[in-house]
Amino acid sequence: MQYLHLSRVAFLIYTSPMPIVRFPALMKFYVDNQIEFPVAGNTVTELLDNLIARYPTLKPHLFESSGNLRRHFNIFVNGEHIRELGGLDTALKGDDKVILMVSAAGG
């Protein structure tokens, strides 16, 4: 990581690879119509925090008012559900693929 200082504002520049997030097509409106993009984070929690910091309108869609992840959202890291890994504390590496998936229900 490097820091770039412009006047009084410091910008963090990530010089190492970041995990790639794949976002549900139905919700791409909230992330500038992107489906896949890099987001910094050493854990799933950090990645989600950074995602919300970049796209604040996402927060009510991902989290309940209590702060818990909504039940209809599933998160996979390299194809494995985070509940099979370390939950929201699952460690991430720069080459990881993180998929946010909305559960579908109905009949």
C-alpha positions as CSV (number, residue, x, y, z in Angstrom):
1,M,0.0,0.0,0.0
2,Q,1.1,3.5,-0.7
3,Y,-0.4,6.8,0.5
4,L,-0.9,9.7,-1.9
5,H,-1.2,13.1,-0.2
6,L,-3.1,15.8,-2.0
7,S,-3.3,19.0,0.0
8,R,-4.8,17.8,3.3
9,V,-6.4,14.6,2.1
10,A,-4.6,11.3,2.1
11,F,-5.7,8.7,-0.4
12,L,-4.8,5.1,0.1
13,I,-3.6,3.4,-3.0
14,Y,-3.6,-0.4,-3.1
15,T,-0.6,-1.6,-5.1
16,S,-1.3,-5.3,-4.4
17,P,-4.1,-7.4,-6.0
18,M,-7.5,-7.1,-4.3
19,P,-10.3,-9.7,-4.1
20,I,-12.7,-9.5,-7.0
21,V,-16.4,-9.2,-6.0
22,R,-19.1,-10.6,-8.3
23,F,-22.3,-8.8,-7.6
24,P,-25.9,-9.9,-8.4
25,A,-27.1,-8.5,-11.8
26,L,-30.4,-7.5,-10.2
27,M,-28.6,-5.1,-7.8
28,K,-25.9,-3.8,-10.2
29,F,-27.8,-0.4,-10.2
30,Y,-26.4,0.3,-6.8
31,V,-22.7,-0.3,-7.9
32,D,-22.5,1.8,-11.0
33,N,-23.9,-1.0,-13.2
34,Q,-20.9,-3.2,-12.5
35,I,-21.2,-6.9,-12.1
36,E,-17.6,-7.7,-11.2
37,F,-15.0,-5.3,-9.6
38,P,-12.1,-5.3,-7.1
39,V,-12.7,-4.4,-3.5
40,A,-10.1,-4.2,-0.8
41,G,-10.4,-6.2,2.3
42,N,-8.4,-8.7,4.4
43,T,-11.6,-10.4,5.6
44,V,-15.2,-10.6,4.3
45,T,-16.2,-8.1,6.9
46,E,-13.6,-5.6,5.8
47,L,-14.6,-6.2,2.1
48,L,-18.2,-5.5,3.0
49,D,-17.3,-2.4,5.0
50,N,-15.3,-1.1,2.0
51,L,-18.1,-1.9,-0.4
52,I,-20.6,0.0,1.8
53,A,-18.1,2.9,2.1
54,R,-17.9,3.1,-1.7
55,Y,-21.6,2.5,-2.3
56,P,-23.6,3.6,0.8
57,T,-27.0,3.0,-0.8
58,L,-26.2,-0.8,-0.6
59,K,-26.3,-0.9,3.2
60,P,-30.1,-1.4,3.7
61,H,-30.0,-4.1,1.0
62,L,-27.2,-6.1,2.5
63,F,-27.7,-5.5,6.3
64,E,-30.7,-5.5,8.6
65,S,-31.2,-2.5,11.0
66,S,-29.5,-4.6,13.7
67,G,-26.3,-4.7,11.6
68,N,-26.6,-8.4,10.7
69,L,-26.2,-9.6,7.2
70,R,-29.7,-10.1,5.6
71,R,-30.7,-13.8,5.6
72,H,-31.4,-13.8,1.9
73,F,-27.8,-12.9,1.1
74,N,-25.3,-15.7,0.6
75,I,-21.5,-15.0,0.3
76,F,-19.1,-17.4,-1.4
77,V,-15.3,-17.2,-1.4
78,N,-13.8,-19.2,-4.3
79,G,-17.0,-21.2,-4.6
80,E,-17.3,-22.1,-0.8
81,H,-20.1,-20.6,1.3
82,I,-18.6,-18.5,4.1
83,R,-20.5,-20.5,6.7
84,E,-18.3,-23.5,5.8
85,L,-15.2,-21.2,6.2
86,G,-14.8,-18.6,8.9
87,G,-18.1,-16.7,8.4
88,L,-17.7,-13.0,8.1
89,D,-14.2,-13.4,9.6
90,T,-13.1,-15.4,6.6
91,A,-9.6,-14.3,5.5
92,L,-9.2,-13.0,1.9
93,K,-6.2,-12.9,-0.4
94,G,-5.7,-10.8,-3.5
95,D,-6.6,-13.5,-6.0
96,D,-9.9,-14.5,-4.2
97,K,-13.2,-14.4,-5.9
98,V,-16.1,-13.3,-3.7
99,I,-19.6,-13.9,-4.9
100,L,-22.6,-12.1,-3.3
101,M,-25.7,-14.0,-4.2
102,V,-29.3,-13.2,-3.5
103,S,-31.4,-16.2,-2.5
104,A,-34.5,-16.8,-4.6
105,A,-37.7,-18.0,-3.1
106,G,-41.1,-18.7,-4.3
107,G,-43.1,-21.4,-5.9
